[in-house]
Amino acid sequence: MNVVSINGLTKTFPKGNVTALQGIDLEIAPGEFVSMIGPSGCGKSTLLRVIGDLIQPSAGTIEVNGKSSHQARLDHDYGMVFQDSVLFDWRSVAKNVSLPLEMLGWERSKRKGRVDEMLRVVELQGFGDHYPWQLSGGMQMRVAIARALAFEPALLLMDEPFGALDEMTRERLNIELLELWRRMESTIVFVTHSISEAVFLSTRVVVMSPRPGRIAGLVNIDLPQPRSVDTREDPRYFEHVTEVRELLRGVGADEHGSVLAEETA
């Protein structure tokens, strides 16, 4: 059974009668790491939010773990991480990670054990009593990931989580995220504007067209696992980067997801 099944999905926003997504068909199998990339405004984040039941589709169907996305949300089948870590400054790191477990009614001792485990997983043991404002941006994002994974969701939805970080921190967190993905045996759907990041992280890249967003192409990434800094020197890595870039050029976008100058002249 697929973790995500999308058929004929269309999303139109009534205000301005804007069609953000049109005719999306996509299936994501258990254990995949799927990145979505495309021009700014193509509907990548909208699609992620539809999967997460934060936005309702205008047409088509979507299932998560064989059930409606709404039921999957009620069943806590997925976690979400946004570009902003969305941590509560008045709660310690440990209490931020504990929040979804509190909402699920976990008893205190069980919560503490799970929080301690997750802080070890993201290599933040010893920082449980710190507050978000005392941490670097990269550390805050690791707290957000720990919180999203605390209740062991089958699916992790990530909307440009590393977009605001410097390149060195971003590359380090890419490697840490892949290690978490392998360890947790979860499925990840990841939105990014970076071709290199999409290729490095993914088992498959979904390339989207300008609005109304459609799937312009799918690129299977056959780079060996586990990936490391050496992966970025692999000739096959550069072949995949070129493949994704050519698909983006075909829909009028450059590497940063912007509309190409010749398309707007």
C-alpha positions as CSV (number, residue, x, y, z in Angstrom):
1,M,0.0,0.0,0.0
2,N,1.3,3.5,-0.9
3,V,1.8,6.0,1.9
4,V,0.4,8.8,-0.4
5,S,-1.9,8.3,-3.3
6,I,-3.1,11.4,-5.2
7,N,-5.5,11.2,-8.2
8,G,-6.7,14.1,-10.3
9,L,-6.0,16.7,-7.6
10,T,-6.9,20.3,-8.4
11,K,-6.8,23.3,-6.0
12,T,-8.4,26.6,-6.8
13,F,-8.5,29.5,-4.4
14,P,-11.8,31.4,-4.7
15,K,-10.2,34.8,-4.0
16,G,-9.0,35.9,-7.4
17,N,-10.1,32.6,-8.9
18,V,-6.5,31.3,-8.8
19,T,-5.8,27.7,-9.8
20,A,-2.7,26.7,-7.8
21,L,-2.7,22.9,-8.8
22,Q,-4.3,21.1,-11.7
23,G,-4.6,17.4,-12.5
24,I,-1.9,16.1,-10.0
25,D,-1.4,12.3,-10.0
26,L,1.3,11.0,-7.7
27,E,2.0,7.9,-5.7
28,I,4.6,7.7,-2.9
29,A,5.7,4.3,-1.6
30,P,6.8,3.4,1.9
31,G,10.3,4.4,2.6
32,E,10.7,6.9,-0.2
33,F,12.3,10.3,0.1
34,V,10.5,12.4,-2.4
35,S,11.5,16.1,-3.1
36,M,9.3,18.5,-4.9
37,I,10.9,21.4,-6.9
38,G,9.6,24.0,-9.3
39,P,9.2,27.7,-10.0
40,S,8.1,30.0,-7.2
41,G,4.3,30.0,-6.9
42,C,4.0,26.6,-8.7
43,G,2.1,25.1,-5.8
44,K,4.7,22.9,-4.1
45,S,3.8,24.1,-0.6
46,T,0.1,24.0,-1.4
47,L,0.4,20.4,-2.5
48,L,2.3,19.6,0.7
49,R,-0.4,21.3,2.8
50,V,-3.2,19.4,0.9
51,I,-1.4,16.1,1.8
52,G,-1.3,17.3,5.4
53,D,-5.0,18.2,5.5
54,L,-4.2,21.9,6.1
55,I,-5.8,22.9,2.8
56,Q,-8.8,21.2,1.2
57,P,-8.6,20.2,-2.5
58,S,-11.1,21.6,-5.0
59,A,-11.3,18.3,-7.0
60,G,-9.6,14.9,-7.0
61,T,-8.8,12.5,-4.2
62,I,-5.9,12.0,-1.8
63,E,-5.2,9.1,0.6
64,V,-2.5,8.8,3.2
65,N,-1.9,5.3,4.5
66,G,-5.0,4.1,2.7
67,K,-7.3,6.6,4.4
68,S,-8.4,10.2,3.8
69,S,-5.8,12.8,4.6
70,H,-8.2,14.2,7.2
71,Q,-8.5,10.8,8.9
72,A,-4.7,10.4,8.7
73,R,-4.3,13.7,10.4
74,L,-6.7,12.7,13.2
75,D,-4.7,9.4,13.5
76,H,-1.4,11.3,13.7
77,D,0.0,9.5,10.7
78,Y,2.4,12.3,9.8
79,G,4.5,15.1,11.2
80,M,5.3,18.4,9.7
81,V,8.3,20.7,9.6
82,F,8.2,24.2,8.1
83,Q,10.9,26.7,7.0
84,D,10.4,28.5,10.3
85,S,11.1,26.1,13.2
86,V,7.9,27.4,14.9
87,L,9.2,26.7,18.4
88,F,7.7,28.3,21.5
89,D,10.3,30.6,23.1
90,W,8.7,30.2,26.6
91,R,9.0,26.4,26.5
92,S,12.4,24.7,27.0
93,V,13.8,22.5,24.2
94,A,12.6,19.4,26.0
95,K,9.1,20.8,26.5
96,N,8.9,21.8,22.8
97,V,9.7,18.3,21.8
98,S,7.2,17.0,24.3
99,L,4.3,19.1,23.1
100,P,2.7,16.6,20.6
101,L,3.1,13.9,23.2
102,E,1.3,16.0,25.8
103,M,-1.5,16.6,23.3
104,L,-1.7,12.8,22.7
105,G,-2.1,12.3,26.5
106,W,1.2,10.4,27.0
107,E,2.0,10.0,30.7
108,R,4.9,12.0,32.1
109,S,7.5,9.2,32.4
110,K,6.8,7.9,28.9
111,R,7.1,11.4,27.5
112,K,10.4,12.0,29.3
113,G,11.9,8.8,27.9
114,R,10.8,9.6,24.4
115,V,12.0,13.2,24.6
116,D,15.4,12.1,25.9
117,E,15.6,9.5,23.0
118,M,14.7,12.1,20.3
119,L,17.3,14.6,21.7
120,R,19.9,11.9,21.4
121,V,18.7,11.1,17.8
122,V,19.2,14.8,16.7
123,E,22.4,15.0,18.8
124,L,21.0,17.7,21.2
125,Q,21.4,15.7,24.4
126,G,22.3,18.1,27.2
127,F,20.3,20.9,25.6
128,G,16.8,19.9,27.0
129,D,16.8,22.8,29.6
130,H,17.8,25.4,27.0
131,Y,15.3,27.7,25.3
132,P,15.0,28.2,21.5
133,W,16.4,31.7,21.6
134,Q,19.7,30.3,23.1
135,L,20.2,28.0,20.1
136,S,21.6,28.5,16.6
137,G,19.2,28.3,13.6
138,G,20.5,24.8,12.7
139,M,19.9,23.6,16.3
140,Q,16.4,25.1,16.3
141,M,15.6,23.2,13.1
142,R,16.9,19.9,14.7
143,V,14.5,20.5,17.7
144,A,11.6,21.0,15.2
145,I,12.5,17.7,13.5
146,A,12.7,15.9,16.8
147,R,9.3,17.3,17.8
148,A,7.8,16.1,14.4
149,L,9.3,12.6,14.8
150,A,8.5,12.3,18.5
151,F,5.3,10.3,18.0
152,E,6.8,8.1,15.3
153,P,4.8,9.2,12.3
154,A,4.9,7.0,9.2
155,L,5.2,10.2,7.1
156,L,7.2,13.4,7.5
157,L,6.2,16.5,5.5
158,M,8.9,19.1,5.2
159,D,8.4,22.6,3.6
160,E,11.8,24.1,2.8
161,P,13.1,23.4,6.3
162,F,16.7,24.5,5.6
163,G,16.0,27.4,3.2
164,A,17.0,30.1,5.7
165,L,20.3,28.4,6.8
166,D,23.8,29.1,5.6
167,E,25.2,26.6,3.0
168,M,27.5,24.8,5.4
169,T,24.8,24.3,8.0
170,R,22.4,23.2,5.3
171,E,24.7,20.6,3.9
172,R,25.4,19.2,7.4
173,L,21.7,19.0,8.2
174,N,21.1,17.3,4.8
175,I,23.4,14.4,5.9
176,E,21.8,14.3,9.4
177,L,18.3,14.2,7.9
178,L,19.3,11.2,5.7
179,E,20.7,9.4,8.7
180,L,17.4,10.0,10.6
181,W,15.4,8.9,7.6
182,R,17.3,5.6,7.5
183,R,17.2,5.1,11.2
184,M,13.5,5.8,11.6
185,E,12.5,4.0,8.4
186,S,10.0,6.7,7.6
187,T,8.7,8.3,4.4
188,I,9.6,11.9,3.6
189,V,8.0,14.5,1.3
190,F,10.3,17.5,1.0
191,V,9.8,20.9,-0.7
192,T,12.9,22.7,-1.8
193,H,14.1,25.4,-4.3
194,S,17.6,23.8,-4.6
195,I,18.4,21.3,-7.3
196,S,21.5,20.1,-5.6
197,E,19.6,19.5,-2.3
198,A,16.8,17.7,-4.0
199,V,19.2,15.3,-5.9
200,F,21.4,14.7,-2.8
201,L,18.5,13.9,-0.5
202,S,16.0,12.1,-2.6
203,T,15.1,8.7,-4.0
204,R,12.8,10.6,-6.4
205,V,12.4,14.2,-7.5
206,V,9.1,15.6,-8.6
207,V,9.5,18.6,-11.0
208,M,6.5,20.9,-11.2
209,S,5.4,23.4,-13.8
210,P,4.5,27.1,-13.3
211,R,1.0,27.8,-12.0
212,P,-1.3,26.1,-12.4
213,G,1.1,23.5,-10.9
214,R,1.3,20.2,-12.8
215,I,3.9,17.5,-12.6
216,A,6.3,18.2,-15.4
217,G,8.5,15.1,-14.8
218,L,9.7,12.6,-12.3
219,V,13.4,11.8,-11.8
220,N,14.5,8.6,-10.1
221,I,17.7,9.2,-8.1
222,D,19.8,6.0,-8.1
223,L,22.7,7.3,-6.1
224,P,24.0,4.7,-3.6
225,Q,23.1,4.9,0.1
226,P,24.3,6.0,2.6
227,R,25.2,9.3,1.0
228,S,28.0,11.5,2.2
229,V,30.0,14.6,1.2
230,D,31.7,12.3,-1.5
231,T,28.2,11.8,-3.1
232,R,28.4,15.4,-4.4
233,E,31.5,14.4,-6.4
234,D,30.0,11.4,-8.0
235,P,29.5,11.8,-11.8
236,R,26.1,10.2,-11.5
237,Y,25.1,13.0,-9.1
238,F,26.0,15.6,-11.7
239,E,24.0,13.7,-14.3
240,H,20.9,13.8,-12.1
241,V,21.4,17.5,-11.4
242,T,21.5,18.2,-15.1
243,E,18.4,16.1,-15.7
244,V,16.4,18.0,-13.1
245,R,17.8,21.4,-14.3
246,E,16.8,20.5,-17.9
247,L,13.3,19.7,-16.8
248,L,13.1,23.0,-14.9
249,R,14.4,24.9,-18.0
250,G,11.7,23.2,-20.0
251,V,9.0,24.7,-17.7
252,G,10.7,28.1,-17.6
253,A,12.5,28.1,-14.2
254,D,16.1,28.4,-13.2
255,E,17.9,26.6,-10.3
256,H,16.4,29.0,-7.7
257,G,12.9,28.4,-8.9
258,S,12.5,31.8,-10.6
259,V,11.0,32.4,-14.0
260,L,13.8,32.6,-16.6
261,A,14.5,36.1,-17.9
262,E,13.8,35.1,-21.5
263,E,10.4,33.9,-20.5
264,T,9.5,37.3,-19.1
265,A,11.2,39.6,-21.6
